[in-house]
Amino acid sequence: MSAVAVAAGERRAERWNGWLLAGLAGGATPAARGLTYVFPILSFELALRFTKVSRRHYVSLVCCLFFLTPLLRRLIEFWTGVATESFVMVSPFLACLAGIAVYRHA
């Protein structure tokens, strides 16, 4: 793999990390209720893309999701005023399933 291809992969990974951070920042707004359903779908899609880019980025994404998803859930509960079980907590497990599906035959 050439240095140009590696640099392009790094830029793509940084862009997707920006989307993840934007999702976390969206949890601090009153419109956070929509993140309850959008965040797990986006995290699964992001995990699928990272499995194609590099394993290192995929593993770091899954670790970040396991650590930051509870924070996002609490932010959503704070802004919406609803303290129920949330679909957001499924996000890290969906990301793990994306890796199992891709790396099973590797």
VOMARTOR-379473 format. One record per residue (C-alpha): y, x, z; residue in one letter. Coordinates in Angstrom, 2 decimals, decimal comma. Layout:
<pts>
<c2:Y; c1:X; c3:Z; resn:A> $
...
</pts>
This chain:
<pts>
<c2:0,00; c1:0,00; c3:0,00; resn:M> $
<c2:3,38; c1:1,40; c3:-0,94; resn:S> $
<c2:6,33; c1:1,85; c3:1,38; resn:A> $
<c2:8,25; c1:-0,82; c3:-0,51; resn:V> $
<c2:5,49; c1:-3,38; c3:0,07; resn:A> $
<c2:5,37; c1:-2,53; c3:3,76; resn:V> $
<c2:9,15; c1:-2,88; c3:4,06; resn:A> $
<c2:9,02; c1:-6,27; c3:2,31; resn:A> $
<c2:6,29; c1:-7,41; c3:4,71; resn:G> $
<c2:8,39; c1:-6,29; c3:7,68; resn:E> $
<c2:11,40; c1:-8,25; c3:6,39; resn:R> $
<c2:9,27; c1:-11,37; c3:5,97; resn:R> $
<c2:7,93; c1:-10,98; c3:9,49; resn:A> $
<c2:11,44; c1:-10,59; c3:10,89; resn:E> $
<c2:12,57; c1:-13,72; c3:9,04; resn:R> $
<c2:9,71; c1:-15,75; c3:10,51; resn:W> $
<c2:10,43; c1:-14,38; c3:13,97; resn:N> $
<c2:13,93; c1:-15,73; c3:13,46; resn:G> $
<c2:12,48; c1:-19,18; c3:12,77; resn:W> $
<c2:10,50; c1:-18,97; c3:15,99; resn:L> $
<c2:13,60; c1:-18,04; c3:17,95; resn:L> $
<c2:15,53; c1:-20,86; c3:16,26; resn:A> $
<c2:12,83; c1:-23,26; c3:17,43; resn:G> $
<c2:13,20; c1:-22,02; c3:20,98; resn:L> $
<c2:16,97; c1:-22,31; c3:20,76; resn:A> $
<c2:16,55; c1:-25,86; c3:19,46; resn:G> $
<c2:14,85; c1:-26,70; c3:22,73; resn:G> $
<c2:18,21; c1:-26,29; c3:24,45; resn:A> $
<c2:19,86; c1:-29,15; c3:22,56; resn:T> $
<c2:19,76; c1:-32,91; c3:23,07; resn:P> $
<c2:17,85; c1:-33,24; c3:19,78; resn:A> $
<c2:14,89; c1:-31,44; c3:21,34; resn:A> $
<c2:12,58; c1:-34,45; c3:21,19; resn:R> $
<c2:11,79; c1:-33,71; c3:17,53; resn:G> $
<c2:10,53; c1:-30,25; c3:18,48; resn:L> $
<c2:7,66; c1:-31,86; c3:20,35; resn:T> $
<c2:5,91; c1:-32,53; c3:17,04; resn:Y> $
<c2:7,54; c1:-30,02; c3:14,70; resn:V> $
<c2:7,00; c1:-26,87; c3:16,77; resn:F> $
<c2:3,16; c1:-26,96; c3:16,79; resn:P> $
<c2:3,07; c1:-27,54; c3:13,04; resn:I> $
<c2:5,51; c1:-24,70; c3:12,36; resn:L> $
<c2:3,70; c1:-22,33; c3:14,71; resn:S> $
<c2:0,40; c1:-23,03; c3:12,94; resn:F> $
<c2:2,00; c1:-22,41; c3:9,55; resn:E> $
<c2:3,65; c1:-19,25; c3:10,84; resn:L> $
<c2:0,32; c1:-18,00; c3:12,20; resn:A> $
<c2:-1,35; c1:-18,60; c3:8,84; resn:L> $
<c2:1,38; c1:-16,62; c3:7,09; resn:R> $
<c2:1,17; c1:-13,78; c3:9,60; resn:F> $
<c2:-2,58; c1:-13,50; c3:9,14; resn:T> $
<c2:-1,86; c1:-12,66; c3:5,50; resn:K> $
<c2:0,98; c1:-10,23; c3:6,30; resn:V> $
<c2:-0,52; c1:-8,15; c3:9,11; resn:S> $
<c2:-2,76; c1:-8,51; c3:12,13; resn:R> $
<c2:-0,21; c1:-6,79; c3:14,33; resn:R> $
<c2:2,39; c1:-9,48; c3:13,64; resn:H> $
<c2:-0,19; c1:-12,21; c3:14,10; resn:Y> $
<c2:-1,27; c1:-10,94; c3:17,52; resn:V> $
<c2:2,33; c1:-10,52; c3:18,67; resn:S> $
<c2:3,11; c1:-14,08; c3:17,51; resn:L> $
<c2:0,18; c1:-15,52; c3:19,46; resn:V> $
<c2:1,17; c1:-13,58; c3:22,59; resn:C> $
<c2:4,77; c1:-14,77; c3:22,25; resn:C> $
<c2:3,59; c1:-18,34; c3:21,82; resn:L> $
<c2:1,44; c1:-18,17; c3:24,96; resn:F> $
<c2:4,40; c1:-16,86; c3:26,98; resn:F> $
<c2:7,27; c1:-18,87; c3:25,49; resn:L> $
<c2:5,73; c1:-22,29; c3:24,82; resn:T> $
<c2:5,85; c1:-23,37; c3:28,49; resn:P> $
<c2:9,55; c1:-22,47; c3:28,54; resn:L> $
<c2:10,15; c1:-24,56; c3:25,42; resn:L> $
<c2:8,27; c1:-27,47; c3:26,98; resn:R> $
<c2:10,43; c1:-27,31; c3:30,10; resn:R> $
<c2:13,61; c1:-27,19; c3:27,99; resn:L> $
<c2:12,49; c1:-30,23; c3:26,01; resn:I> $
<c2:11,69; c1:-32,10; c3:29,23; resn:E> $
<c2:15,07; c1:-31,16; c3:30,68; resn:F> $
<c2:17,09; c1:-32,34; c3:27,69; resn:W> $
<c2:15,11; c1:-35,49; c3:26,99; resn:T> $
<c2:14,59; c1:-36,48; c3:30,61; resn:G> $
<c2:10,94; c1:-37,26; c3:29,97; resn:V> $
<c2:8,35; c1:-35,51; c3:32,14; resn:A> $
<c2:5,15; c1:-36,31; c3:30,27; resn:T> $
<c2:2,40; c1:-34,21; c3:28,84; resn:E> $
<c2:3,65; c1:-32,61; c3:25,70; resn:S> $
<c2:2,07; c1:-31,84; c3:22,34; resn:F> $
<c2:4,06; c1:-28,58; c3:22,33; resn:V> $
<c2:1,50; c1:-26,95; c3:24,61; resn:M> $
<c2:-1,06; c1:-27,08; c3:21,79; resn:V> $
<c2:0,95; c1:-24,55; c3:19,72; resn:S> $
<c2:-0,66; c1:-21,31; c3:20,96; resn:P> $
<c2:-4,14; c1:-22,72; c3:20,54; resn:F> $
<c2:-3,39; c1:-23,86; c3:16,99; resn:L> $
<c2:-2,17; c1:-20,34; c3:16,22; resn:A> $
<c2:-5,44; c1:-18,93; c3:17,60; resn:C> $
<c2:-7,41; c1:-21,32; c3:15,39; resn:L> $
<c2:-5,50; c1:-20,08; c3:12,35; resn:A> $
<c2:-6,64; c1:-16,54; c3:13,10; resn:G> $
<c2:-10,24; c1:-17,56; c3:13,68; resn:I> $
<c2:-10,35; c1:-19,29; c3:10,32; resn:A> $
<c2:-8,98; c1:-16,27; c3:8,46; resn:V> $
<c2:-10,51; c1:-13,33; c3:10,33; resn:Y> $
<c2:-13,97; c1:-14,84; c3:10,77; resn:R> $
<c2:-15,27; c1:-13,14; c3:7,60; resn:H> $
<c2:-13,28; c1:-9,91; c3:7,95; resn:A> $
</pts>
